[in-house]
Amino acid sequence: MQCVYDIPDIHCAKCARKIGLALGFTSGVDSSEISLKEKRAIVEIDPNKITKNKIKAIIVALGFSAMLV
């Protein structure tokens, strides 16, 4: 299942990498693409292992706001 999150306060490549690495080590996340230009994360998840809200919580815990699109 694909989930898209707007991350308006992402501002540099280091921020994008931080989010990408955290999601990459999360069980239930099949893939993630973080776009600095679009200020967006596109995340493929296994809904049997993780929820959309859990992904949002991970992004927020890293210090960013996130809104499911």
N, C-alpha and C positions, 0 to 999 in steps of 0.2 A: 504494500500500500504506500502510495506517495503522499507525503505531507510537505506543505510549503509554509515557511515561517518568515515574516518580515522582521528584520532585526535593524531598526532604524539607527541605533547608536554604535554600530560597527563602523570603524573608521580607518583601519589599516590592515595590512596583510598579516600582521602578528595576531590581531583579533580573530581574523578568519581562520588562521591556523589553529589557534587555541580552541575554537569551537569545533573545527573539523576533527582534531585529535580526540577531544572528549567524546564526540559522537562515535568516532571510529572504534573506541574501546568499550562502547556500550552494547551489552547483549540485546539482541533484537533489532539492532540497526544493521541493515544490509549494505547501505551505502549512503554517503552524504556529499553534497556539493554546496560549498559556501561561496556565494558571489559577493565580493566586496563592492563591485560596481552597482549591482542591483540591491545591495543590502538585504540579502535574502539567503535562506538555507532551504535546499530541497533535499528531503530525507526519505529514503526508502526503508520502511520498517516491516517487521513481521508482527501483525496485530495480535498474534497469539502469545507474544513474548513481551511486548512493550506497548504503551499507549501514547497517543499524540500528546496528552497532557504531561506525561513523564519526560518526553523530549523537550517540551517547553520549559519544564522545571529545571532540566539540566542546563539549558541555555541561560536561564535567569540566574541559576546558582553561579555561573561563570561571570556574572556582573553585567549582563546585557538584557535589554527588554526584548520580548519576542511575542509576536502575535500570529496565531494560526490564520492563514489566508484561506 
